[in-house]
Amino acid sequence: MFKPLFAAMLLCAALLPLSAPAASFDCTRANTAAEIAVCDNPSLNRLDEELAMEYRALLNRLPPRRAEMVRQDQRSWIVARDSCRADVRCLRARYQERSARLNEY
C-alpha cells in the first residue's frame, strides 16, 4: 500500500525543476511585463540578482542621506525598466546602465 504512494511521490519530485529562477523579487507576484520577462529569462534573472547584490552592498556602505538618494534613483530606474515591457534587449540595456550608475556612487 505504501509502495505505490512512495513511488508516486518520487515521480513527482523527479519532475520538479532542479533550480528555479531566483529574481530579486518574488516571481509569483510579478505583475508587470518587465518583471514577468525577468522571471522567464535566465540571463535577465541573473542580471537582476547581480544588480540587487550591488544595490544592497552600496546601500550598506553609504551614509543615510546618500542612501536615500540612491533609493529614490532606484525607484526611478524601476519605472524606466518597466517601460521596456517584455523587450529583452531593452531590459538588458537598462540593467547594464543601472549597474554602471551604481558603480559611479
C-alpha positions as CSV (number, residue, x, y, z in Angstrom):
1,M,0.0,0.0,0.0
2,F,2.8,2.4,0.9
3,K,5.0,1.4,-2.0
4,P,2.7,2.9,-4.7
5,L,2.3,6.1,-2.8
6,F,6.0,6.4,-2.2
7,A,6.7,5.7,-5.9
8,A,4.2,8.4,-6.9
9,M,5.9,10.9,-4.6
10,L,9.3,10.1,-6.0
11,L,8.0,10.5,-9.6
12,C,6.5,13.9,-8.7
13,A,9.8,15.0,-7.1
14,A,11.7,13.9,-10.1
15,L,9.5,16.0,-12.4
16,L,10.2,19.2,-10.4
17,P,12.9,21.5,-11.8
18,L,16.2,21.3,-10.0
19,S,16.5,25.1,-9.8
20,A,14.0,27.8,-10.4
21,P,14.8,31.4,-11.4
22,A,15.5,33.5,-8.3
23,A,15.0,37.1,-9.2
24,S,15.5,39.7,-6.5
25,F,11.7,39.9,-6.2
26,D,9.0,37.3,-5.7
27,C,8.3,36.0,-9.2
28,T,4.9,34.6,-8.1
29,R,3.9,38.2,-7.6
30,A,5.4,39.6,-10.8
31,N,2.7,41.9,-12.3
32,T,4.4,44.0,-14.9
33,A,5.5,42.7,-18.3
34,A,9.1,43.6,-17.4
35,E,9.0,41.6,-14.1
36,I,7.5,38.6,-15.9
37,A,10.2,38.8,-18.6
38,V,12.9,38.9,-15.9
39,C,11.4,35.8,-14.2
40,D,11.1,34.0,-17.5
41,N,14.6,34.7,-18.9
42,P,17.6,33.2,-17.1
43,S,20.1,35.8,-18.3
44,L,17.8,38.7,-17.2
45,N,17.2,36.9,-14.0
46,R,20.9,36.7,-13.4
47,L,21.3,40.4,-14.2
48,D,18.6,41.2,-11.7
49,E,20.2,39.1,-9.0
50,E,23.6,40.7,-9.6
51,L,22.1,44.2,-9.6
52,A,20.3,43.5,-6.4
53,M,23.5,42.5,-4.7
54,E,25.3,45.6,-6.0
55,Y,22.4,47.8,-4.8
56,R,22.3,46.3,-1.3
57,A,26.1,46.5,-0.9
58,L,26.1,50.1,-2.0
59,L,23.3,51.0,0.5
60,N,25.1,49.3,3.3
61,R,28.2,51.4,2.9
62,L,26.6,54.8,2.2
63,P,25.6,57.4,4.9
64,P,21.8,57.6,5.4
65,R,21.2,60.7,3.3
66,R,23.2,59.4,0.4
67,A,21.5,56.0,0.7
68,E,18.1,57.7,0.5
69,M,19.2,59.4,-2.8
70,V,20.2,56.0,-4.2
71,R,16.8,54.6,-3.2
72,Q,15.0,57.4,-5.0
73,D,17.1,56.9,-8.0
74,Q,16.3,53.1,-7.8
75,R,12.6,53.9,-7.9
76,S,13.1,56.0,-11.0
77,W,15.1,53.2,-12.6
78,I,12.3,50.7,-11.9
79,V,9.9,52.9,-13.8
80,A,12.4,53.1,-16.7
81,R,12.9,49.3,-16.6
82,D,9.2,48.7,-16.6
83,S,8.8,50.9,-19.7
84,C,10.7,48.3,-21.6
85,R,7.8,45.9,-21.1
86,A,8.9,42.5,-22.3
87,D,11.6,43.7,-24.7
88,V,14.6,41.6,-23.6
89,R,17.2,43.8,-25.4
90,C,15.8,46.9,-23.7
91,L,15.7,45.3,-20.3
92,R,19.3,44.0,-20.7
93,A,20.4,47.6,-21.6
94,R,18.5,49.0,-18.5
95,Y,20.2,46.6,-16.2
96,Q,23.6,47.3,-17.6
97,E,23.1,51.0,-17.4
98,R,21.9,50.7,-13.8
99,S,24.9,48.7,-12.8
100,A,27.2,51.2,-14.3
101,R,25.3,54.0,-12.5
102,L,25.6,52.2,-9.2
103,N,29.3,51.9,-9.7
104,E,29.6,55.7,-10.0
105,Y,28.5,56.3,-6.4
